[in-house]
Amino acid sequence: MHLSFYIPISLCCELPAPVKMADRPVPLAEKRLMDVKLGELGSWLGGRDFTPNGIISAFRRGHDRYYNKYINVRKGGIGGVAMLLAGYVALSYLWEYDHIKHDRWRKYH
């Protein structure tokens, strides 16, 4: 009598997990601000493009990232527009703070 047993390959001989190689180090000029260490901040700022075209392209990239993350989504809500509106309100309050401060009613003056 011949009995044969079926043992799945996944149980009898497991393959070792593939070895992950470390990511290549990213050059300092290509790092984002949040990835830069405090000691590297001066070198990172020195590598930025502060020409008018560089500043315009930085604003354009920021606008594109914001638009694609919060506005141009499949199931969008009011969150992205509300964040933009809250930022506008806070910024306009900061700009007008001196004027608002002098218009307050003062109790003892």
Backbone as XML, in Angstrom:
<?xml version="1.0"?>
<chain id="A" units="angstrom">
  <residue number="1" name="MET">
    <atom name="N" x="0.838" y="-1.156" z="0.000"/>
    <atom name="CA" x="0.000" y="0.000" z="0.000"/>
    <atom name="C" x="0.892" y="1.230" z="0.000"/>
  </residue>
  <residue number="2" name="HIS">
    <atom name="N" x="0.631" y="2.112" z="-0.912"/>
    <atom name="CA" x="1.459" y="3.311" z="-1.082"/>
    <atom name="C" x="0.652" y="4.540" z="-0.665"/>
  </residue>
  <residue number="3" name="LEU">
    <atom name="N" x="1.093" y="5.229" z="0.352"/>
    <atom name="CA" x="0.434" y="6.447" z="0.796"/>
    <atom name="C" x="1.318" y="7.633" z="0.416"/>
  </residue>
  <residue number="4" name="SER">
    <atom name="N" x="0.743" y="8.595" z="-0.204"/>
    <atom name="CA" x="1.498" y="9.818" z="-0.515"/>
    <atom name="C" x="0.827" y="10.983" z="0.202"/>
  </residue>
  <residue number="5" name="PHE">
    <atom name="N" x="1.636" y="11.791" z="0.758"/>
    <atom name="CA" x="1.132" y="12.941" z="1.487"/>
    <atom name="C" x="1.410" y="14.198" z="0.692"/>
  </residue>
  <residue number="6" name="TYR">
    <atom name="N" x="0.469" y="15.093" z="0.681"/>
    <atom name="CA" x="0.647" y="16.372" z="0.003"/>
    <atom name="C" x="0.976" y="17.419" z="1.056"/>
  </residue>
  <residue number="7" name="ILE">
    <atom name="N" x="2.144" y="17.970" z="0.984"/>
    <atom name="CA" x="2.559" y="19.035" z="1.885"/>
    <atom name="C" x="2.723" y="20.293" z="1.044"/>
  </residue>
  <residue number="8" name="PRO">
    <atom name="N" x="1.969" y="21.325" z="1.366"/>
    <atom name="CA" x="2.118" y="22.552" z="0.568"/>
    <atom name="C" x="3.539" y="23.097" z="0.681"/>
  </residue>
  <residue number="9" name="ILE">
    <atom name="N" x="3.997" y="23.647" z="-0.396"/>
    <atom name="CA" x="5.358" y="24.169" z="-0.436"/>
    <atom name="C" x="5.531" y="25.292" z="0.580"/>
  </residue>
  <residue number="10" name="SER">
    <atom name="N" x="4.497" y="26.064" z="0.806"/>
    <atom name="CA" x="4.626" y="27.188" z="1.740"/>
    <atom name="C" x="4.876" y="26.720" z="3.162"/>
  </residue>
  <residue number="11" name="LEU">
    <atom name="N" x="4.490" y="25.479" z="3.506"/>
    <atom name="CA" x="4.710" y="24.981" z="4.855"/>
    <atom name="C" x="6.053" y="24.274" z="5.009"/>
  </residue>
  <residue number="12" name="CYS">
    <atom name="N" x="6.499" y="23.591" z="3.982"/>
    <atom name="CA" x="7.695" y="22.773" z="4.165"/>
    <atom name="C" x="8.990" y="23.549" z="3.963"/>
  </residue>
  <residue number="13" name="CYS">
    <atom name="N" x="9.013" y="24.464" z="3.070"/>
    <atom name="CA" x="10.281" y="25.157" z="2.830"/>
    <atom name="C" x="10.008" y="26.642" z="2.602"/>
  </residue>
  <residue number="14" name="GLU">
    <atom name="N" x="10.027" y="27.370" z="3.675"/>
    <atom name="CA" x="9.780" y="28.808" z="3.578"/>
    <atom name="C" x="11.024" y="29.498" z="3.047"/>
  </residue>
  <residue number="15" name="LEU">
    <atom name="N" x="10.809" y="30.400" z="2.149"/>
    <atom name="CA" x="11.916" y="31.183" z="1.619"/>
    <atom name="C" x="12.183" y="32.343" z="2.564"/>
  </residue>
  <residue number="16" name="PRO">
    <atom name="N" x="13.441" y="32.694" z="2.739"/>
    <atom name="CA" x="13.729" y="33.843" z="3.605"/>
    <atom name="C" x="13.205" y="35.124" z="2.984"/>
  </residue>
  <residue number="17" name="ALA">
    <atom name="N" x="12.872" y="36.078" z="3.847"/>
    <atom name="CA" x="12.373" y="37.371" z="3.366"/>
    <atom name="C" x="13.478" y="38.060" z="2.573"/>
  </residue>
  <residue number="18" name="PRO">
    <atom name="N" x="13.111" y="38.732" z="1.515"/>
    <atom name="CA" x="14.145" y="39.411" z="0.725"/>
    <atom name="C" x="14.831" y="40.488" z="1.551"/>
  </residue>
  <residue number="19" name="VAL">
    <atom name="N" x="16.100" y="40.591" z="1.357"/>
    <atom name="CA" x="16.886" y="41.577" z="2.094"/>
    <atom name="C" x="16.643" y="42.939" z="1.466"/>
  </residue>
  <residue number="20" name="LYS">
    <atom name="N" x="16.231" y="43.875" z="2.291"/>
    <atom name="CA" x="15.986" y="45.228" z="1.796"/>
    <atom name="C" x="17.265" y="46.032" z="1.924"/>
  </residue>
  <residue number="21" name="MET">
    <atom name="N" x="17.627" y="46.623" z="0.835"/>
    <atom name="CA" x="18.814" y="47.460" z="0.873"/>
    <atom name="C" x="18.414" y="48.846" z="1.351"/>
  </residue>
  <residue number="22" name="ALA">
    <atom name="N" x="19.316" y="49.499" z="2.014"/>
    <atom name="CA" x="19.033" y="50.845" z="2.511"/>
    <atom name="C" x="18.853" y="51.788" z="1.333"/>
  </residue>
  <residue number="23" name="ASP">
    <atom name="N" x="17.964" y="52.742" z="1.539"/>
    <atom name="CA" x="17.745" y="53.735" z="0.493"/>
    <atom name="C" x="19.008" y="54.545" z="0.299"/>
  </residue>
  <residue number="24" name="ARG">
    <atom name="N" x="19.179" y="54.976" z="-0.928"/>
    <atom name="CA" x="20.340" y="55.826" z="-1.211"/>
    <atom name="C" x="20.169" y="57.148" z="-0.492"/>
  </residue>
  <residue number="25" name="PRO">
    <atom name="N" x="21.248" y="57.729" z="-0.017"/>
    <atom name="CA" x="21.120" y="59.039" z="0.639"/>
    <atom name="C" x="20.684" y="60.105" z="-0.368"/>
  </residue>
  <residue number="26" name="VAL">
    <atom name="N" x="19.751" y="60.914" z="0.054"/>
    <atom name="CA" x="19.211" y="61.970" z="-0.801"/>
    <atom name="C" x="20.117" y="63.187" z="-0.687"/>
  </residue>
  <residue number="27" name="PRO">
    <atom name="N" x="20.512" y="63.790" z="-1.800"/>
    <atom name="CA" x="21.329" y="65.006" z="-1.714"/>
    <atom name="C" x="20.581" y="66.098" z="-0.964"/>
  </residue>
  <residue number="28" name="LEU">
    <atom name="N" x="21.322" y="66.944" z="-0.293"/>
    <atom name="CA" x="20.725" y="67.977" z="0.549"/>
    <atom name="C" x="19.860" y="68.932" z="-0.257"/>
  </residue>
  <residue number="29" name="ALA">
    <atom name="N" x="20.233" y="69.213" z="-1.487"/>
    <atom name="CA" x="19.477" y="70.154" z="-2.308"/>
    <atom name="C" x="18.098" y="69.611" z="-2.671"/>
  </residue>
  <residue number="30" name="GLU">
    <atom name="N" x="17.931" y="68.285" z="-2.660"/>
    <atom name="CA" x="16.654" y="67.684" z="-3.053"/>
    <atom name="C" x="15.752" y="67.357" z="-1.866"/>
  </residue>
  <residue number="31" name="LYS">
    <atom name="N" x="16.220" y="67.586" z="-0.649"/>
    <atom name="CA" x="15.410" y="67.271" z="0.525"/>
    <atom name="C" x="14.320" y="68.318" z="0.721"/>
  </residue>
  <residue number="32" name="ARG">
    <atom name="N" x="13.216" y="67.880" z="1.311"/>
    <atom name="CA" x="12.164" y="68.818" z="1.692"/>
    <atom name="C" x="12.531" y="69.458" z="3.022"/>
  </residue>
  <residue number="33" name="LEU">
    <atom name="N" x="11.889" y="70.558" z="3.338"/>
    <atom name="CA" x="12.207" y="71.293" z="4.554"/>
    <atom name="C" x="12.002" y="70.442" z="5.803"/>
  </residue>
  <residue number="34" name="MET">
    <atom name="N" x="10.979" y="69.607" z="5.818"/>
    <atom name="CA" x="10.696" y="68.788" z="6.993"/>
    <atom name="C" x="11.730" y="67.679" z="7.196"/>
  </residue>
  <residue number="35" name="ASP">
    <atom name="N" x="12.506" y="67.349" z="6.151"/>
    <atom name="CA" x="13.504" y="66.296" z="6.249"/>
    <atom name="C" x="14.895" y="66.827" z="6.586"/>
  </residue>
  <residue number="36" name="VAL">
    <atom name="N" x="15.049" y="68.141" z="6.631"/>
    <atom name="CA" x="16.350" y="68.751" z="6.883"/>
    <atom name="C" x="16.577" y="68.852" z="8.383"/>
  </residue>
  <residue number="37" name="LYS">
    <atom name="N" x="17.762" y="68.434" z="8.821"/>
    <atom name="CA" x="18.104" y="68.569" z="10.236"/>
    <atom name="C" x="18.501" y="70.009" z="10.515"/>
  </residue>
  <residue number="38" name="LEU">
    <atom name="N" x="18.448" y="70.389" z="11.779"/>
    <atom name="CA" x="18.702" y="71.770" z="12.156"/>
    <atom name="C" x="20.121" y="72.206" z="11.797"/>
  </residue>
  <residue number="39" name="GLY">
    <atom name="N" x="21.082" y="71.326" z="11.913"/>
    <atom name="CA" x="22.456" y="71.666" z="11.566"/>
    <atom name="C" x="22.659" y="71.856" z="10.072"/>
  </residue>
  <residue number="40" name="GLU">
    <atom name="N" x="21.800" y="71.249" z="9.251"/>
    <atom name="CA" x="21.910" y="71.344" z="7.799"/>
    <atom name="C" x="21.092" y="72.495" z="7.232"/>
  </residue>
  <residue number="41" name="LEU">
    <atom name="N" x="20.386" y="73.225" z="8.086"/>
    <atom name="CA" x="19.450" y="74.235" z="7.598"/>
    <atom name="C" x="20.141" y="75.351" z="6.813"/>
  </residue>
  <residue number="42" name="GLY">
    <atom name="N" x="21.289" y="75.819" z="7.289"/>
    <atom name="CA" x="22.002" y="76.877" z="6.574"/>
    <atom name="C" x="22.449" y="76.437" z="5.195"/>
  </residue>
  <residue number="43" name="SER">
    <atom name="N" x="22.999" y="75.235" z="5.092"/>
    <atom name="CA" x="23.419" y="74.715" z="3.788"/>
    <atom name="C" x="22.223" y="74.506" z="2.875"/>
  </residue>
  <residue number="44" name="TRP">
    <atom name="N" x="21.112" y="74.040" z="3.461"/>
    <atom name="CA" x="19.924" y="73.803" z="2.650"/>
    <atom name="C" x="19.380" y="75.116" z="2.102"/>
  </residue>
  <residue number="45" name="LEU">
    <atom name="N" x="19.328" y="76.155" z="2.956"/>
    <atom name="CA" x="18.849" y="77.462" z="2.495"/>
    <atom name="C" x="19.780" y="78.054" z="1.449"/>
  </residue>
  <residue number="46" name="GLY">
    <atom name="N" x="21.086" y="77.781" z="1.579"/>
    <atom name="CA" x="22.036" y="78.269" z="0.590"/>
    <atom name="C" x="21.841" y="77.641" z="-0.779"/>
  </residue>
  <residue number="47" name="GLY">
    <atom name="N" x="21.260" y="76.469" z="-0.807"/>
    <atom name="CA" x="21.028" y="75.782" z="-2.068"/>
    <atom name="C" x="19.695" y="76.118" z="-2.722"/>
  </residue>
  <residue number="48" name="ARG">
    <atom name="N" x="18.882" y="76.928" z="-2.096"/>
    <atom name="CA" x="17.583" y="77.308" z="-2.658"/>
    <atom name="C" x="17.762" y="78.367" z="-3.742"/>
  </residue>
  <residue number="49" name="ASP">
    <atom name="N" x="16.795" y="78.451" z="-4.617"/>
    <atom name="CA" x="16.813" y="79.422" z="-5.715"/>
    <atom name="C" x="15.956" y="80.617" z="-5.304"/>
  </residue>
  <residue number="50" name="PHE">
    <atom name="N" x="16.602" y="81.733" z="-4.986"/>
    <atom name="CA" x="15.879" y="82.923" z="-4.535"/>
    <atom name="C" x="15.731" y="83.967" z="-5.632"/>
  </residue>
  <residue number="51" name="THR">
    <atom name="N" x="15.868" y="83.567" z="-6.877"/>
    <atom name="CA" x="15.605" y="84.487" z="-7.979"/>
    <atom name="C" x="14.090" y="84.634" z="-8.115"/>
  </residue>
  <residue number="52" name="PRO">
    <atom name="N" x="13.621" y="85.670" z="-8.813"/>
    <atom name="CA" x="12.162" y="85.795" z="-8.978"/>
    <atom name="C" x="11.520" y="84.566" z="-9.622"/>
  </residue>
  <residue number="53" name="ASN">
    <atom name="N" x="12.176" y="83.981" z="-10.609"/>
    <atom name="CA" x="11.607" y="82.777" z="-11.229"/>
    <atom name="C" x="11.597" y="81.603" z="-10.253"/>
  </residue>
  <residue number="54" name="GLY">
    <atom name="N" x="12.623" y="81.494" z="-9.414"/>
    <atom name="CA" x="12.663" y="80.416" z="-8.419"/>
    <atom name="C" x="11.570" y="80.554" z="-7.382"/>
  </residue>
  <residue number="55" name="ILE">
    <atom name="N" x="11.318" y="81.795" z="-6.953"/>
    <atom name="CA" x="10.259" y="82.028" z="-5.961"/>
    <atom name="C" x="8.885" y="81.756" z="-6.574"/>
  </residue>
  <residue number="56" name="ILE">
    <atom name="N" x="8.689" y="82.181" z="-7.811"/>
    <atom name="CA" x="7.409" y="81.925" z="-8.489"/>
    <atom name="C" x="7.196" y="80.426" z="-8.673"/>
  </residue>
  <residue number="57" name="SER">
    <atom name="N" x="8.252" y="79.702" z="-9.060"/>
    <atom name="CA" x="8.089" y="78.260" z="-9.248"/>
    <atom name="C" x="7.842" y="77.548" z="-7.912"/>
  </residue>
  <residue number="58" name="ALA">
    <atom name="N" x="8.426" y="78.061" z="-6.821"/>
    <atom name="CA" x="8.158" y="77.464" z="-5.507"/>
    <atom name="C" x="6.692" y="77.671" z="-5.112"/>
  </residue>
  <residue number="59" name="PHE">
    <atom name="N" x="6.159" y="78.860" z="-5.339"/>
    <atom name="CA" x="4.742" y="79.093" z="-5.051"/>
    <atom name="C" x="3.859" y="78.230" z="-5.938"/>
  </residue>
  <residue number="60" name="ARG">
    <atom name="N" x="4.246" y="78.068" z="-7.189"/>
    <atom name="CA" x="3.457" y="77.235" z="-8.106"/>
    <atom name="C" x="3.453" y="75.781" z="-7.644"/>
  </residue>
  <residue number="61" name="ARG">
    <atom name="N" x="4.610" y="75.274" z="-7.224"/>
    <atom name="CA" x="4.671" y="73.893" z="-6.726"/>
    <atom name="C" x="3.825" y="73.738" z="-5.468"/>
  </residue>
  <residue number="62" name="GLY">
    <atom name="N" x="3.894" y="74.729" z="-4.567"/>
    <atom name="CA" x="3.077" y="74.670" z="-3.358"/>
    <atom name="C" x="1.593" y="74.698" z="-3.673"/>
  </residue>
  <residue number="63" name="HIS">
    <atom name="N" x="1.205" y="75.541" z="-4.616"/>
    <atom name="CA" x="-0.205" y="75.604" z="-5.018"/>
    <atom name="C" x="-0.652" y="74.288" z="-5.631"/>
  </residue>
  <residue number="64" name="ASP">
    <atom name="N" x="0.187" y="73.706" z="-6.483"/>
    <atom name="CA" x="-0.175" y="72.439" z="-7.118"/>
    <atom name="C" x="-0.317" y="71.322" z="-6.085"/>
  </residue>
  <residue number="65" name="ARG">
    <atom name="N" x="0.582" y="71.285" z="-5.088"/>
    <atom name="CA" x="0.485" y="70.264" z="-4.045"/>
    <atom name="C" x="-0.783" y="70.445" z="-3.226"/>
  </residue>
  <residue number="66" name="TYR">
    <atom name="N" x="-1.099" y="71.680" z="-2.842"/>
    <atom name="CA" x="-2.312" y="71.946" z="-2.071"/>
    <atom name="C" x="-3.551" y="71.586" z="-2.889"/>
  </residue>
  <residue number="67" name="TYR">
    <atom name="N" x="-3.589" y="72.006" z="-4.136"/>
    <atom name="CA" x="-4.745" y="71.766" z="-4.981"/>
    <atom name="C" x="-4.977" y="70.270" z="-5.180"/>
  </residue>
  <residue number="68" name="ASN">
    <atom name="N" x="-3.908" y="69.527" z="-5.465"/>
    <atom name="CA" x="-4.063" y="68.097" z="-5.705"/>
    <atom name="C" x="-4.364" y="67.319" z="-4.431"/>
  </residue>
  <residue number="69" name="LYS">
    <atom name="N" x="-3.956" y="67.828" z="-3.274"/>
    <atom name="CA" x="-4.195" y="67.107" z="-2.022"/>
    <atom name="C" x="-5.578" y="67.398" z="-1.430"/>
  </residue>
  <residue number="70" name="TYR">
    <atom name="N" x="-6.065" y="68.633" z="-1.540"/>
    <atom name="CA" x="-7.301" y="69.010" z="-0.847"/>
    <atom name="C" x="-8.467" y="69.370" z="-1.765"/>
  </residue>
  <residue number="71" name="ILE">
    <atom name="N" x="-8.203" y="69.871" z="-2.945"/>
    <atom name="CA" x="-9.286" y="70.357" z="-3.798"/>
    <atom name="C" x="-9.629" y="69.348" z="-4.898"/>
  </residue>
  <residue number="72" name="ASN">
    <atom name="N" x="-8.633" y="68.883" z="-5.616"/>
    <atom name="CA" x="-8.840" y="68.023" z="-6.774"/>
    <atom name="C" x="-8.857" y="66.558" z="-6.348"/>
  </residue>
  <residue number="73" name="VAL">
    <atom name="N" x="-9.836" y="66.179" z="-5.535"/>
    <atom name="CA" x="-9.954" y="64.805" z="-5.066"/>
    <atom name="C" x="-11.312" y="64.256" z="-5.474"/>
  </residue>
  <residue number="74" name="ARG">
    <atom name="N" x="-11.405" y="62.940" z="-5.485"/>
    <atom name="CA" x="-12.643" y="62.308" z="-5.935"/>
    <atom name="C" x="-13.795" y="62.567" z="-4.969"/>
  </residue>
  <residue number="75" name="LYS">
    <atom name="N" x="-13.565" y="62.354" z="-3.688"/>
    <atom name="CA" x="-14.616" y="62.578" z="-2.692"/>
    <atom name="C" x="-14.209" y="63.748" z="-1.817"/>
  </residue>
  <residue number="76" name="GLY">
    <atom name="N" x="-14.230" y="64.903" z="-2.364"/>
    <atom name="CA" x="-13.803" y="66.084" z="-1.630"/>
    <atom name="C" x="-14.897" y="66.612" z="-0.728"/>
  </residue>
  <residue number="77" name="GLY">
    <atom name="N" x="-14.471" y="67.309" z="0.282"/>
    <atom name="CA" x="-15.405" y="67.941" z="1.194"/>
    <atom name="C" x="-15.094" y="69.418" z="1.304"/>
  </residue>
  <residue number="78" name="ILE">
    <atom name="N" x="-15.529" y="69.995" z="2.380"/>
    <atom name="CA" x="-15.344" y="71.414" z="2.609"/>
    <atom name="C" x="-13.992" y="71.697" z="3.266"/>
  </residue>
  <residue number="79" name="GLY">
    <atom name="N" x="-13.248" y="70.653" z="3.672"/>
    <atom name="CA" x="-12.017" y="70.805" z="4.438"/>
    <atom name="C" x="-10.959" y="71.664" z="3.780"/>
  </residue>
  <residue number="80" name="GLY">
    <atom name="N" x="-10.677" y="71.435" z="2.511"/>
    <atom name="CA" x="-9.629" y="72.185" z="1.834"/>
    <atom name="C" x="-9.957" y="73.657" z="1.693"/>
  </residue>
  <residue number="81" name="VAL">
    <atom name="N" x="-11.189" y="73.957" z="1.331"/>
    <atom name="CA" x="-11.608" y="75.345" z="1.179"/>
    <atom name="C" x="-11.691" y="76.024" z="2.545"/>
  </residue>
  <residue number="82" name="ALA">
    <atom name="N" x="-12.149" y="75.297" z="3.555"/>
    <atom name="CA" x="-12.231" y="75.861" z="4.905"/>
    <atom name="C" x="-10.845" y="76.173" z="5.445"/>
  </residue>
  <residue number="83" name="MET">
    <atom name="N" x="-9.869" y="75.317" z="5.149"/>
    <atom name="CA" x="-8.501" y="75.574" z="5.588"/>
    <atom name="C" x="-7.953" y="76.839" z="4.929"/>
  </residue>
  <residue number="84" name="LEU">
    <atom name="N" x="-8.213" y="77.000" z="3.661"/>
    <atom name="CA" x="-7.770" y="78.199" z="2.942"/>
    <atom name="C" x="-8.448" y="79.447" z="3.510"/>
  </residue>
  <residue number="85" name="LEU">
    <atom name="N" x="-9.731" y="79.368" z="3.794"/>
    <atom name="CA" x="-10.460" y="80.500" z="4.359"/>
    <atom name="C" x="-9.968" y="80.841" z="5.766"/>
  </residue>
  <residue number="86" name="ALA">
    <atom name="N" x="-9.707" y="79.827" z="6.590"/>
    <atom name="CA" x="-9.192" y="80.072" z="7.941"/>
    <atom name="C" x="-7.808" y="80.719" z="7.889"/>
  </residue>
  <residue number="87" name="GLY">
    <atom name="N" x="-6.979" y="80.291" z="6.955"/>
    <atom name="CA" x="-5.668" y="80.917" z="6.787"/>
    <atom name="C" x="-5.787" y="82.365" z="6.369"/>
  </residue>
  <residue number="88" name="TYR">
    <atom name="N" x="-6.733" y="82.665" z="5.482"/>
    <atom name="CA" x="-6.948" y="84.038" z="5.045"/>
    <atom name="C" x="-7.424" y="84.916" z="6.203"/>
  </residue>
  <residue number="89" name="VAL">
    <atom name="N" x="-8.328" y="84.408" z="7.023"/>
    <atom name="CA" x="-8.843" y="85.170" z="8.166"/>
    <atom name="C" x="-7.725" y="85.443" z="9.169"/>
  </residue>
  <residue number="90" name="ALA">
    <atom name="N" x="-6.922" y="84.428" z="9.469"/>
    <atom name="CA" x="-5.823" y="84.609" z="10.429"/>
    <atom name="C" x="-4.787" y="85.598" z="9.898"/>
  </residue>
  <residue number="91" name="LEU">
    <atom name="N" x="-4.453" y="85.496" z="8.633"/>
    <atom name="CA" x="-3.460" y="86.402" z="8.047"/>
    <atom name="C" x="-3.970" y="87.832" z="7.992"/>
  </residue>
  <residue number="92" name="SER">
    <atom name="N" x="-5.226" y="88.035" z="7.639"/>
    <atom name="CA" x="-5.761" y="89.396" z="7.590"/>
    <atom name="C" x="-5.868" y="89.994" z="8.998"/>
  </residue>
  <residue number="93" name="TYR">
    <atom name="N" x="-6.151" y="89.163" z="10.013"/>
    <atom name="CA" x="-6.171" y="89.659" z="11.384"/>
    <atom name="C" x="-4.781" y="90.104" z="11.816"/>
  </residue>
  <residue number="94" name="LEU">
    <atom name="N" x="-3.762" y="89.318" z="11.464"/>
    <atom name="CA" x="-2.392" y="89.698" z="11.814"/>
    <atom name="C" x="-1.977" y="90.999" z="11.133"/>
  </residue>
  <residue number="95" name="TRP">
    <atom name="N" x="-2.373" y="91.159" z="9.881"/>
    <atom name="CA" x="-2.017" y="92.391" z="9.158"/>
    <atom name="C" x="-2.700" y="93.613" z="9.756"/>
  </residue>
  <residue number="96" name="GLU">
    <atom name="N" x="-3.920" y="93.468" z="10.240"/>
    <atom name="CA" x="-4.695" y="94.595" z="10.756"/>
    <atom name="C" x="-4.639" y="94.716" z="12.271"/>
  </residue>
  <residue number="97" name="TYR">
    <atom name="N" x="-3.776" y="93.961" z="12.963"/>
    <atom name="CA" x="-3.779" y="93.931" z="14.414"/>
    <atom name="C" x="-3.478" y="95.297" z="15.025"/>
  </residue>
  <residue number="98" name="ASP">
    <atom name="N" x="-2.509" y="96.037" z="14.490"/>
    <atom name="CA" x="-2.193" y="97.354" z="15.056"/>
    <atom name="C" x="-3.393" y="98.299" z="14.973"/>
  </residue>
  <residue number="99" name="HIS">
    <atom name="N" x="-4.082" y="98.253" z="13.854"/>
    <atom name="CA" x="-5.268" y="99.101" z="13.689"/>
    <atom name="C" x="-6.371" y="98.676" z="14.655"/>
  </residue>
  <residue number="100" name="ILE">
    <atom name="N" x="-6.569" y="97.375" z="14.814"/>
    <atom name="CA" x="-7.599" y="96.867" z="15.727"/>
    <atom name="C" x="-7.234" y="97.186" z="17.173"/>
  </residue>
  <residue number="101" name="LYS">
    <atom name="N" x="-5.951" y="97.086" z="17.497"/>
    <atom name="CA" x="-5.505" y="97.319" z="18.858"/>
    <atom name="C" x="-5.778" y="98.757" z="19.292"/>
  </residue>
  <residue number="102" name="HIS">
    <atom name="N" x="-5.618" y="99.733" z="18.406"/>
    <atom name="CA" x="-5.825" y="101.129" z="18.763"/>
    <atom name="C" x="-7.300" y="101.516" z="18.792"/>
  </residue>
  <residue number="103" name="ASP">
    <atom name="N" x="-8.143" y="100.709" z="18.183"/>
    <atom name="CA" x="-9.573" y="101.006" z="18.176"/>
    <atom name="C" x="-10.326" y="100.385" z="19.345"/>
  </residue>
  <residue number="104" name="ARG">
    <atom name="N" x="-9.660" y="99.646" z="20.220"/>
    <atom name="CA" x="-10.334" y="99.026" z="21.363"/>
    <atom name="C" x="-10.817" y="100.095" z="22.337"/>
  </residue>
  <residue number="105" name="TRP">
    <atom name="N" x="-11.878" y="99.795" z="23.018"/>
    <atom name="CA" x="-12.327" y="100.686" z="24.089"/>
    <atom name="C" x="-11.481" y="100.396" z="25.303"/>
  </residue>
  <residue number="106" name="ARG">
    <atom name="N" x="-10.910" y="101.391" z="25.861"/>
    <atom name="CA" x="-10.055" y="101.196" z="27.031"/>
    <atom name="C" x="-10.784" y="101.690" z="28.265"/>
  </residue>
  <residue number="107" name="LYS">
    <atom name="N" x="-10.701" y="100.932" z="29.316"/>
    <atom name="CA" x="-11.470" y="101.238" z="30.487"/>
    <atom name="C" x="-10.874" y="102.424" z="31.273"/>
  </residue>
  <residue number="108" name="TYR">
    <atom name="N" x="-9.552" y="102.497" z="31.388"/>
    <atom name="CA" x="-8.944" y="103.515" z="32.246"/>
    <atom name="C" x="-8.093" y="104.513" z="31.461"/>
  </residue>
  <residue number="109" name="HIS">
    <atom name="N" x="-8.324" y="104.687" z="30.201"/>
    <atom name="CA" x="-7.505" y="105.658" z="29.455"/>
    <atom name="C" x="-8.355" y="106.646" z="28.719"/>
  </residue>
</chain>
